[in-house]
């Protein structure tokens, strides 16, 4: 299996997590970006084992539309998902997830 999944997300300016991150110039927290990427991985009942790499390359601002490109691959002992978050074709964050091999795609 080597599938590519594409989805989009936007964090609204009214989201409660933005109030303290940072006052006067809100930035979407990295944990919210990871959460969006994880939610876009189409694995049923998969158990996340690790996040071996993550890079936040540019700030994501509230209201910006981010495209997620996720490449899924199955190894002998795990499922892997490499992800990239893009804004107007520029990569703003990227990384990978490793799941226990029991998940179904």
C-alpha positions in Angstrom: 0.0 0.0 0.0 1.3 3.4 -1.0 -1.6 5.7 -1.0 -1.8 9.5 -1.0 -4.6 11.3 0.8 -5.3 15.0 0.3 -7.5 17.0 2.6 -7.9 20.6 3.9 -8.5 22.3 7.1 -8.8 25.8 8.5 -8.6 26.9 12.2 -11.2 29.6 12.8 -10.0 32.8 14.4 -12.5 32.2 17.2 -11.0 28.9 18.3 -10.5 29.0 22.1 -6.9 27.7 21.9 -5.8 30.8 20.1 -6.6 33.2 22.9 -3.3 32.8 24.7 -1.2 31.8 21.7 -0.2 34.7 21.3 -2.2 37.7 22.4 -2.3 40.4 19.7 -0.9 38.0 17.0 -2.5 34.6 17.3 -0.6 31.6 15.8 -2.1 28.1 15.4 -0.3 25.9 18.0 1.8 23.0 16.6 -0.3 20.5 18.6 -3.4 21.6 16.6 -1.5 21.1 13.3 -0.5 17.6 14.4 -4.0 16.9 15.5 -5.4 17.9 12.1 -2.8 15.8 10.3 -3.6 12.8 12.5 -7.3 13.2 12.0 -6.8 13.1 8.2 -5.0 9.7 8.2 -7.6 7.2 7.0 -6.8 4.3 9.3 -9.6 2.6 11.2 -8.8 1.5 14.8 -5.1 2.2 14.3 -2.9 2.8 17.4 -0.4 5.6 17.1 3.0 4.3 18.2 5.2 7.4 17.6 5.8 10.7 15.8 9.4 10.2 14.7 9.8 13.5 13.0 8.0 16.9 12.8 9.2 20.2 11.5 7.3 23.5 11.8 8.7 25.6 9.0 6.3 28.6 9.0 3.7 30.0 11.3 0.1 29.1 10.5 -2.3 31.9 11.2 -6.0 31.6 12.1 -8.3 31.4 9.0 -5.6 30.2 6.7 -6.6 27.2 4.5 -4.0 24.4 4.8 -3.8 21.5 2.4 -2.7 18.2 3.9 -0.9 15.7 1.8 -0.5 12.3 3.5 1.5 9.4 2.0 0.6 6.0 3.6 2.9 3.0 3.4 2.8 -0.4 5.0 6.0 -2.0 6.4 6.4 -5.5 7.9 5.7 -4.3 11.4 4.1 -0.9 11.1 2.0 1.5 9.1 3.6 4.9 8.3 2.1 8.2 7.3 4.3 11.0 6.0 2.5 14.3 6.1 3.0 17.8 4.7 0.9 20.8 5.4 1.0 23.4 2.6 -0.2 26.9 2.2 -0.3 28.0 -1.4 2.2 25.3 -2.4 4.7 26.3 0.4 5.3 23.6 3.0 4.5 25.0 6.4 4.9 21.8 8.5 5.8 18.2 7.8 6.6 15.0 9.6 5.6 11.4 10.0 3.5 9.1 12.2 4.0 5.4 12.9 1.1 3.2 13.7 0.8 -0.4 15.0 0.4 -2.7 12.0 -3.1 -3.8 13.1 -4.9 -0.7 11.6 -7.0 -1.0 8.4 -6.8 1.5 5.6 
